[in-house]
Amino acid sequence: MTQDLVLDSNLEEQKNVARILYIVHALTLVFSLGLLSVVPLIANYIKRPETEGSYLYSHHSWMIRSFWWFFVWAVVAAFFVFTLWWVLGLGIVIGYVVGALAWIWKAYRLLKGYFDLEKNRAMPG
């Protein structure tokens, strides 16, 4: 059984778009703690249908899920900071720990996705 490698210029263009979106997600994570990640998120939602049926579709879904889970954990962190701050600062500590772990988790997902994109691998789930 042999496999033929087919080079598709549209697929390569879509891969470049996904690559740029990973980079923009990472930049917003570093420079705005993820607050501006809405911009690449919108681009993911717009570009994802164009990649239907290819491994790139899973990368857009991966970035979208990463954003929403990061958002959920950021809200949990903010809840601790703003509601339990009066308990000897315990809420602030818990909130910062949860926020830091969420930041590290999203950074990991962006790096994993980018490296798998470079190896032409689909993302799980």
C-alpha positions as CSV (number, residue, x, y, z in Angstrom):
1,M,0.0,0.0,0.0
2,T,1.5,3.3,-1.0
3,Q,0.4,6.8,0.0
4,D,0.8,9.8,-2.4
5,L,1.6,13.2,-1.0
6,V,-0.7,15.8,-2.6
7,L,0.3,19.4,-2.3
8,D,-2.6,21.7,-2.3
9,S,-1.9,25.4,-2.4
10,N,-5.2,26.2,-0.7
11,L,-4.4,23.8,2.1
12,E,-1.0,25.4,2.5
13,E,-2.6,28.9,2.6
14,Q,-5.1,27.7,5.3
15,K,-2.2,26.2,7.2
16,N,-0.5,29.6,7.2
17,V,-3.7,31.2,8.5
18,A,-3.8,28.7,11.3
19,R,-0.1,29.3,12.1
20,I,-0.7,33.1,12.2
21,L,-3.7,32.6,14.5
22,Y,-1.7,30.5,16.9
23,I,0.9,33.3,17.0
24,V,-1.7,36.0,17.6
25,H,-3.4,33.9,20.4
26,A,0.0,33.6,22.0
27,L,0.8,37.3,21.7
28,T,-2.6,38.2,23.2
29,L,-1.9,35.7,26.0
30,V,1.5,37.3,26.8
31,F,0.7,41.0,26.3
32,S,-2.9,41.2,27.5
33,L,-3.2,38.1,29.7
34,G,-5.7,36.7,27.1
35,L,-8.1,39.7,27.2
36,L,-7.6,40.4,23.5
37,S,-7.9,36.8,22.5
38,V,-11.4,37.6,21.3
39,V,-9.8,38.9,18.1
40,P,-8.2,35.7,16.9
41,L,-11.2,33.7,18.3
42,I,-13.5,35.5,15.8
43,A,-11.0,34.7,13.0
44,N,-11.0,31.1,14.1
45,Y,-14.8,31.0,13.9
46,I,-14.7,32.6,10.4
47,K,-11.9,30.5,9.0
48,R,-12.9,27.1,10.5
49,P,-15.6,26.3,7.9
50,E,-13.1,26.8,5.1
51,T,-11.0,23.9,6.4
52,E,-13.9,21.4,6.7
53,G,-12.6,17.9,6.0
54,S,-9.0,18.6,6.6
55,Y,-6.8,18.3,9.7
56,L,-6.7,22.1,9.9
57,Y,-10.3,22.0,11.0
58,S,-9.2,20.3,14.3
59,H,-6.7,23.1,14.9
60,H,-9.3,25.8,14.7
61,S,-11.5,23.8,17.0
62,W,-8.5,23.3,19.4
63,M,-7.9,27.1,19.5
64,I,-11.6,27.8,20.1
65,R,-11.9,25.3,22.9
66,S,-8.6,26.6,24.4
67,F,-10.0,30.1,24.5
68,W,-13.4,29.1,26.1
69,W,-11.8,26.9,28.8
70,F,-9.3,29.6,29.6
71,F,-12.2,32.1,29.8
72,V,-14.1,29.8,32.2
73,W,-11.0,29.5,34.5
74,A,-10.3,33.2,34.3
75,V,-13.9,33.9,35.5
76,V,-13.4,31.4,38.3
77,A,-10.1,33.2,39.3
78,A,-11.8,36.6,39.2
79,F,-14.6,35.2,41.3
80,F,-12.1,34.2,44.0
81,V,-10.3,37.5,43.8
82,F,-13.3,39.7,44.0
83,T,-15.6,37.8,46.3
84,L,-13.2,36.3,48.9
85,W,-10.6,39.1,49.1
86,W,-11.8,40.1,52.5
87,V,-11.0,36.7,54.0
88,L,-7.4,37.5,55.0
89,G,-6.5,37.9,51.3
90,L,-7.1,34.2,50.8
91,G,-9.3,34.8,47.7
92,I,-6.6,36.8,46.1
93,V,-4.1,34.0,46.6
94,I,-6.5,31.4,45.3
95,G,-7.5,33.6,42.4
96,Y,-3.9,34.2,41.3
97,V,-3.0,30.5,41.6
98,V,-6.1,29.5,39.5
99,G,-5.3,32.3,37.0
100,A,-1.7,31.4,36.7
101,L,-2.5,27.7,36.2
102,A,-5.0,28.6,33.5
103,W,-2.4,30.8,31.8
104,I,0.2,28.0,31.8
105,W,-2.4,25.5,30.6
106,K,-3.4,27.8,27.6
107,A,0.3,28.4,26.8
108,Y,0.8,24.7,26.7
109,R,-2.1,24.1,24.4
110,L,-1.0,26.8,22.0
111,L,2.5,25.4,21.9
112,K,1.3,21.8,21.4
113,G,-1.1,22.9,18.7
114,Y,1.5,25.0,16.9
115,F,4.1,22.2,17.0
116,D,1.5,19.6,15.8
117,L,0.4,22.0,13.0
118,E,4.0,22.1,11.8
119,K,4.1,18.3,11.8
120,N,0.7,18.2,9.8
121,R,-1.0,16.4,12.7
122,A,-4.7,16.8,13.6
123,M,-5.6,17.8,17.1
124,P,-7.5,15.4,19.3
125,G,-11.2,15.8,20.1
